[in-house]
Amino acid sequence: MKQHEPSSGSRIVPRFTPVLLLCAAISSTTSAVDTEAWFEEVSTEAGIDFEQVRANPVRYWFPEIMSGGAAWCDVDGDGWLDLYLVQGGELEPGSEPAPGNRLYLNMGNGRFSDATETAGVGDTGYGMGVACADFDGDGHQDLYVTNVGANVLYRNRGDGTFVDVTEQAGVGHESWGASAAFLDYDRDSDLDLFVTNYVNWSPERELTCTSGAKKRDYCQPENYNASARDVLYRNEGDGRFTDVSREAGLWAAFGNGLGVALDDFDGDGWPDLYVTNDGTPNQLWINQGDGHFVDEALMAGAAVNMMGTAEAGMGAAAADVDADGDPDLFMTHLRGETHTLYLNQGGFFIDHTAGAGLAAPVVAFTGFGTGFADFDHDGHLDLFVTNGRVVQTLAPIVEGKPFAEPNQLFRGQGNGRFEEVSPRGGTNPELVENGRAAAFADYDNDGDIDVAVVNNGGPAQLLRNSSGSRGQWVMFRLKNGGGRSPLGARLRVAIGDRVQWRTAETAYSYCAANDPRVHFGLGASGTVDEVLVVWPDGLEEAFGPFPANRLHDLHHGTGRENTPSTPRGADR
């Protein structure tokens, strides 16, 4: 959040960056695509009545402006993804009870039922984000909640209730947690846990900051000079975790961590981590395969922008945007910085933001949650971004909502380029709130990807996809036996002479967890010729052919074994 810098004392003033000049020079990329709405906002009809509470009362304490997480997670195992929403509330104990997080069970008919009290997952800490996975291999999805303060791990009992096992598991890190991710970094078949930490903050360290108009406003992370280290927990397989952050090499760098994206960025078969930092260089933790990571962001070209400046990294997503077989990176930034699309060129990254048409349309907004999906099923990945301000120095877009901005939707053109969809955010009317988490899933099991949005200090929104009928689709649910997780598996889909790659991951966006199933848009094709799965243990198997417009289960060890490995660049 480097839109403003302290000048005298704790005053904050707007910052003008060279990016604004760059975007003026490429203004030809700003034209929007006039089209019908892609999404319909249906939270009221669905029974989702969540309202994120920034703080009560508002003190302009820094955490207030950053909160708002969401997770899609099938907690009752009925095949319908449920929705868990993370609350802010109160940063100091008060006389009034703090509001808690909420769990909405998907009833399978377009409606949700609030099961928070029965399930016992209404944590009242000052929440940020959430991760979802079966950490103990018992077949039930568990929840990990990050807070400003101690985080919480809920183990799913499988009977509709959860138990808080934070202390026994040893994962209640008392920092300012943001995005979290389950992954099998050591490939021992159980899920480990990674947590980004933002700022070493406490009420006693809070500062008073003012805008250029001398009004009280939120500070920026640089004001505190208190960057934090992220945390990696190794799963010991018996319900306990061990903090291995130091021995894994993660203490070699620190920053203001907010977003995380997982994938095998160098193609060596081991899962890597990309962390977006707010105002400090980003980190690309490359897994060495021996329990250690090395931050190669600077050498790989993914630490700072093309001018050598660290930007305000918020959300992050990894996807193969250019269909060359390796995962690319996208991250959201503050107003005036644009967002950044890095194309992966064999483990090295080039800034393709302007060439992709993603610079000028976003420079006026502050982005948070983000994700790629083929929303309209034309065979090309599209991009969704939630927007929302962090200071009040600008004239409000909507009277009475000083932080509100519209979300944005970009249609993929299939050649590494995108064009903005109008109306903004793909909804009619446009939704103008203070967006934070965006969580992506096919919640109604109709074959297209929907979006849940949590707005800081505003209502949660459920965006039902109404554009997916434009093309064919296919979705895969991966099954890995013996309590092992398929997270991190890579899928290669062949449709005629075209190839698409996806990775089975739930952790991306901002403080969010997403649908673990793997979705492809097929355009006009009614058949997938073959699916190659590279499982986390290195086994490569081929499956198919498959008919379109169905969900298919792929079971580890039941396909046609493939000779490792098709070079990822061979699809170019």
Secondary structure, DSSP 8 states (H G I E B T S, - for coil): --SEEE-STTBEEE---HHHHHHHHTGGGG--EE---SEEE-HHHHT---B----SS----GGGGT--EEEEE-TT-SSS-EEEEE----SS--SS-----EEEEE-SSS-EEE-HHHHT----S-EEEEEEE-TTSSSS-EEEEEEEEE-EEEEE-SSS-EEE-HHHHT---EEEEEEEEEE-TT-SSS-EEEEEE-B---GGG---EE-TTS-EE---HHHHT-BB--EEEEE-SSS-EEE-TTTTTGGG--B-EEEEEEE-TTSSSS-EEEEEEBSS--EEEEE-SSS-EEE-HHHHT-SS-TTS---B---EEEE-TTSSSS-EEEE---TTS--EEEEESSS-EEE-TTTTT-SGGGTTS-EEEEEEE-TT-SSS-EEEEEEB-S---S--SBTTBTTBEE-EEEEE-SSS-EEEEESGGGBSS--EE-EEEEEEE-TTSSSS-EEEEEETTSB-EEEEE-SGGGSEEEEEEEE-STT---TT-EEEEEETTEEEEEE-----BSSEE---SEEEEEET--EE-EEEEE-TTS-EEEE--EESSSEEEEETT-SEE--S---GGGG-
